Amino acid sequence: MDALSEILLSMRLVSSVISRARFTAPWAVRTTGARGAIFHVVMEGRCWLRDGPTGERVELGAGDLVLLSHGGAHVICDSPDTSPEVPIAELPRNEGKRVVHGGGGQATSILCGTFRLDHAAASTLLAALPPIVRVSRGTTPVVEWFDTTLRMVEATMDAVEPGGEAITSRLLDVLFAQLLRSCAASLPATGWLTAVHDPQIGRALALIHRDPGALFTVEGLARQAGLSRSVFYERFTTLLDEPPAKYLARWRVMTGADLLRRSPVDLASLATQLGYGSEDAFSRTFKRHYGLTPREFRKALAVPELTIH
């Protein structure tokens, strides 16, 4: 399996639709943000995005998708200067998540939703993305998969049949994966997502994410990647800004944190599962990364006010 697929599966992607909105000019709506990444697809008309964290303004046309990887506060509107801004949460919606709002002028239809990764390492992937990612329906080679996926999303939501919400969620999972693939050409020279797209280093990352408890060595990973040890070590370290052993240790404790969050796993068994010779060795490494021992981490999870990244 390729690295991107392996990593998305290991991080349990959860996609959902927030609303299907039809706005008429003048209009401006704001959101305080959401957990994970937020996306908007302009199905009809035109609009503007005013991003809170970056201050960036982006004009969007029919067929454009914009992803806010930080999931922060932002405004969408018919014009950069339209006000007042109405909180999107205050707008009524029917069972089909449809929202209608505006002054009766030119119409714009938008599909809004979220992409969330249900894993302790979720912030690692989202932080690797640009704050704003824009994909246009008219951009090849994006156009074919983009059009096909959106048509299927629309058809499923319009059908209003049993299982439709689950099918829509899976289709949006596909949209997110395709979106990450489409970013490859515009990625920086280094970084986590760039490493995932690298044929050799991505192969090593897939192995690590598939079985973090395996007894990996630099020589073994280099062999699997089809590179010499020295070339593999240098390329891995350059792309990810840390050597293979450090990345493996970090992914192991993140996997451990995720399992602690999701199940009452025995700590000694968890240490063995993740490739540690003893619970103490796992506990020491875990504390270096999180500032808490696994036992302390588990107790902290019971406190709603404490968020551990």
C-alpha positions as CSV (number, residue, x, y, z in Angstrom):
1,M,0.0,0.0,0.0
2,D,1.2,3.5,-0.7
3,A,2.3,5.8,2.1
4,L,-0.6,8.2,1.8
5,S,-3.2,5.5,1.9
6,E,-1.5,3.7,4.8
7,I,-1.3,6.9,6.8
8,L,-4.9,8.0,6.1
9,L,-6.2,4.6,7.2
10,S,-4.1,4.6,10.3
11,M,-5.3,8.0,11.3
12,R,-9.0,7.2,10.7
13,L,-10.3,10.0,8.5
14,V,-13.8,11.2,9.4
15,S,-15.6,13.5,6.9
16,S,-19.0,15.2,7.2
17,V,-21.2,17.8,5.6
18,I,-22.1,20.8,7.8
19,S,-24.5,22.5,5.4
20,R,-25.7,23.0,1.8
21,A,-26.2,26.7,1.6
22,R,-27.9,28.9,-1.0
23,F,-27.0,32.6,-0.4
24,T,-28.3,35.6,-2.3
25,A,-26.5,38.9,-2.4
26,P,-25.7,40.7,-0.3
27,W,-24.7,38.2,2.3
28,A,-21.8,37.5,4.7
29,V,-21.6,34.6,7.2
30,R,-18.9,33.8,9.7
31,T,-17.8,30.8,11.6
32,T,-15.7,30.5,14.7
33,G,-14.1,27.4,13.2
34,A,-14.3,23.6,13.8
35,R,-12.2,20.7,15.0
36,G,-10.1,19.5,12.0
37,A,-10.1,21.1,8.6
38,I,-13.0,22.9,7.0
39,F,-13.8,22.9,3.3
40,H,-16.2,24.8,1.0
41,V,-17.2,23.8,-2.5
42,V,-18.8,26.5,-4.6
43,M,-21.4,24.6,-6.6
44,E,-22.9,27.8,-8.3
45,G,-22.1,31.5,-8.5
46,R,-19.1,33.3,-6.9
47,C,-18.0,34.3,-3.4
48,W,-15.1,35.5,-1.3
49,L,-13.3,33.9,1.6
50,R,-11.8,36.1,4.4
51,D,-9.6,33.9,6.5
52,G,-9.2,34.9,10.2
53,P,-5.8,33.4,11.1
54,T,-4.0,34.5,7.9
55,G,-6.0,37.5,6.9
56,E,-5.9,36.2,3.3
57,R,-8.8,37.0,0.9
58,V,-9.6,34.4,-1.8
59,E,-12.1,34.8,-4.6
60,L,-13.9,31.6,-5.5
61,G,-15.9,30.7,-8.5
62,A,-18.2,27.8,-9.5
63,G,-16.4,24.5,-9.2
64,D,-13.7,25.8,-6.7
65,L,-12.9,23.9,-3.5
66,V,-11.1,25.6,-0.7
67,L,-9.7,23.8,2.3
68,L,-8.9,25.6,5.5
69,S,-6.5,23.1,7.0
70,H,-6.3,25.0,10.4
71,G,-10.1,24.9,10.7
72,G,-10.1,28.4,12.2
73,A,-12.5,31.3,12.1
74,H,-13.3,32.8,8.7
75,V,-16.0,34.6,6.7
76,I,-17.5,33.7,3.4
77,C,-19.4,36.5,1.6
78,D,-20.6,37.8,-1.8
79,S,-18.1,40.7,-1.7
80,P,-14.9,41.4,0.3
81,D,-16.5,44.3,2.1
82,T,-20.0,43.0,2.8
83,S,-21.3,43.4,6.3
84,P,-22.7,42.7,8.8
85,E,-21.5,39.1,9.2
86,V,-24.2,36.6,10.4
87,P,-22.9,33.7,12.5
88,I,-23.5,30.5,10.4
89,A,-24.6,28.7,13.5
90,E,-27.6,31.0,13.9
91,L,-29.0,30.3,10.4
92,P,-31.8,27.7,10.4
93,R,-31.4,24.5,8.3
94,N,-33.8,21.7,7.4
95,E,-33.2,17.9,7.7
96,G,-31.2,18.0,4.5
97,K,-28.8,20.5,6.1
98,R,-30.0,23.2,3.7
99,V,-29.5,26.8,4.6
100,V,-31.1,29.7,2.7
101,H,-30.0,33.3,3.5
102,G,-29.4,36.7,1.9
103,G,-30.9,39.8,0.3
104,G,-32.4,38.3,-2.8
105,G,-29.7,39.2,-5.4
106,Q,-27.3,37.0,-7.3
107,A,-27.3,33.4,-6.0
108,T,-24.4,31.3,-4.8
109,S,-24.7,27.7,-3.7
110,I,-22.0,26.2,-1.4
111,L,-21.4,22.8,0.1
112,C,-19.6,23.1,3.5
113,G,-18.1,20.4,5.6
114,T,-15.2,19.1,7.7
115,F,-12.3,16.7,7.4
116,R,-11.2,15.3,10.8
117,L,-8.5,12.8,11.7
118,D,-9.4,10.7,14.7
119,H,-5.8,10.1,16.0
120,A,-3.4,11.5,18.5
121,A,-1.1,12.4,15.6
122,A,-3.8,14.3,13.6
123,S,-2.2,17.7,14.0
124,T,1.0,16.3,12.4
125,L,-0.7,15.8,9.0
126,L,-2.9,18.9,9.1
127,A,0.1,21.1,10.1
128,A,1.9,19.8,7.0
129,L,-0.7,21.4,4.7
130,P,-0.7,25.0,3.6
131,P,-3.2,27.0,5.7
132,I,-5.4,27.4,2.6
133,V,-5.5,24.9,-0.3
134,R,-7.6,25.8,-3.3
135,V,-8.5,23.4,-6.1
136,S,-10.4,24.5,-9.2
137,R,-12.7,22.2,-11.2
138,G,-11.2,23.6,-14.4
139,T,-7.7,22.6,-13.5
140,T,-6.4,19.5,-15.2
141,P,-5.6,16.8,-14.2
142,V,-7.9,17.6,-11.2
143,V,-11.0,18.1,-13.3
144,E,-12.0,14.4,-13.9
145,W,-11.9,13.1,-10.3
146,F,-13.2,16.3,-8.9
147,D,-16.3,16.4,-11.1
148,T,-17.0,12.7,-10.7
149,T,-16.7,12.8,-6.9
150,L,-18.8,16.0,-6.5
151,R,-21.6,14.6,-8.8
152,M,-21.7,11.5,-6.6
153,V,-21.9,13.6,-3.5
154,E,-24.7,15.7,-4.9
155,A,-26.7,12.7,-6.1
156,T,-26.4,10.9,-2.8
157,M,-27.5,13.9,-0.8
158,D,-30.4,14.6,-3.1
159,A,-31.6,11.0,-2.9
160,V,-32.4,11.2,0.8
161,E,-32.4,7.4,1.2
162,P,-31.3,5.1,4.1
163,G,-27.5,5.0,4.4
164,G,-27.1,8.3,2.4
165,E,-25.2,10.1,5.2
166,A,-22.7,7.2,5.5
167,I,-22.1,7.1,1.7
168,T,-21.7,10.9,1.6
169,S,-19.1,10.7,4.3
170,R,-17.1,8.0,2.5
171,L,-17.2,10.0,-0.8
172,L,-15.9,13.0,1.1
173,D,-13.1,10.8,2.4
174,V,-12.2,10.2,-1.2
175,L,-12.3,13.9,-1.9
176,F,-9.8,14.6,0.9
177,A,-7.4,11.9,-0.3
178,Q,-7.6,13.1,-3.8
179,L,-7.1,16.7,-2.6
180,L,-3.9,15.6,-0.8
181,R,-2.7,13.9,-3.9
182,S,-3.3,17.0,-6.0
183,C,-1.1,19.0,-3.6
184,A,2.0,17.1,-4.6
185,A,3.1,19.5,-7.4
186,S,2.9,22.6,-5.1
187,L,4.6,21.1,-2.0
188,P,7.8,22.7,-0.6
189,A,11.1,20.9,-1.0
190,T,10.9,19.4,2.5
191,G,8.3,18.5,5.0
192,W,6.2,15.6,6.1
193,L,3.7,15.6,3.2
194,T,6.6,16.0,0.8
195,A,8.2,12.9,2.3
196,V,5.0,10.9,1.9
197,H,5.0,11.7,-1.8
198,D,8.6,10.7,-2.2
199,P,8.6,7.2,-3.8
200,Q,11.5,5.8,-1.7
201,I,11.0,7.6,1.6
202,G,7.2,7.3,1.3
203,R,7.7,3.5,1.1
204,A,9.6,3.5,4.4
205,L,7.0,5.7,6.1
206,A,4.2,3.3,5.0
207,L,6.1,0.4,6.7
208,I,6.5,2.4,9.9
209,H,2.9,3.5,10.0
210,R,1.6,0.0,9.2
211,D,3.5,-1.7,12.0
212,P,5.2,0.7,14.4
213,G,6.2,-2.2,16.7
214,A,8.3,-4.0,14.2
215,L,12.1,-4.2,14.8
216,F,13.1,-1.7,12.2
217,T,16.7,-0.7,11.5
218,V,18.0,2.0,9.2
219,E,19.6,-0.7,7.1
220,G,16.4,-2.6,6.8
221,L,14.3,0.5,5.9
222,A,16.9,1.6,3.4
223,R,16.8,-1.9,1.7
224,Q,13.0,-1.8,1.5
225,A,13.2,1.7,0.0
226,G,15.7,0.6,-2.6
227,L,18.5,2.9,-1.4
228,S,21.9,2.7,0.2
229,R,22.0,3.3,3.9
230,S,23.8,6.6,3.6
231,V,21.5,8.0,0.9
232,F,18.4,6.8,2.7
233,Y,19.5,8.3,6.0
234,E,20.4,11.6,4.4
235,R,17.2,11.9,2.3
236,F,14.9,10.9,5.2
237,T,16.6,13.3,7.6
238,T,16.5,16.2,5.0
239,L,12.8,15.7,4.2
240,L,11.5,15.2,7.7
241,D,14.1,17.3,9.7
242,E,14.8,14.3,11.9
243,P,16.5,10.9,11.5
244,P,14.6,7.7,11.0
245,A,15.0,6.4,14.6
246,K,13.6,9.6,16.0
247,Y,10.7,9.6,13.7
248,L,10.0,5.9,14.5
249,A,10.1,6.7,18.2
250,R,7.7,9.6,17.8
251,W,5.2,7.6,15.8
252,R,5.3,4.8,18.3
253,V,4.4,7.1,21.2
254,M,1.7,8.8,19.2
255,T,0.3,5.4,18.4
256,G,0.5,4.6,22.1
257,A,-1.3,7.8,23.0
258,D,-4.0,7.0,20.5
259,L,-4.5,3.5,21.9
260,L,-4.6,4.9,25.4
261,R,-7.2,7.4,24.3
262,R,-9.4,4.7,22.7
263,S,-9.2,1.6,24.8
264,P,-8.3,0.3,28.3
265,V,-5.1,-1.4,27.0
266,D,-2.7,-2.9,29.5
267,L,0.5,-0.8,29.6
268,A,2.9,-3.7,29.6
269,S,1.1,-5.3,26.6
270,L,1.1,-1.9,24.9
271,A,4.8,-1.5,25.4
272,T,5.5,-4.9,23.8
273,Q,3.1,-4.2,20.9
274,L,5.0,-1.0,20.1
275,G,8.4,-2.7,20.1
276,Y,9.7,-1.7,23.6
277,G,11.6,-4.2,25.8
278,S,9.8,-3.1,28.9
279,E,7.0,-0.9,30.2
280,D,9.6,1.3,31.8
281,A,11.4,1.9,28.5
282,F,8.1,2.8,26.9
283,S,7.1,5.1,29.8
284,R,10.4,7.0,29.6
285,T,10.2,7.6,25.9
286,F,6.5,8.5,26.2
287,K,7.3,11.1,28.9
288,R,10.0,12.7,26.7
289,H,7.4,13.4,24.0
290,Y,4.3,14.3,26.1
291,G,5.7,15.4,29.4
292,L,3.5,12.8,31.1
293,T,3.9,9.1,31.7
294,P,1.4,6.8,30.0
295,R,-0.5,6.4,33.4
296,E,-0.6,10.2,33.9
297,F,-1.7,10.7,30.3
298,R,-4.6,8.2,30.8
299,K,-5.7,10.0,33.9
300,A,-5.5,13.4,32.2
301,L,-7.8,12.2,29.5
302,A,-10.6,12.0,32.1
303,V,-10.4,15.8,32.6
304,P,-12.4,17.5,29.8
305,E,-10.6,20.9,30.2
306,L,-7.2,19.4,29.5
307,T,-6.3,19.0,25.8
308,I,-3.1,17.0,25.0
309,H,-1.6,17.4,21.5
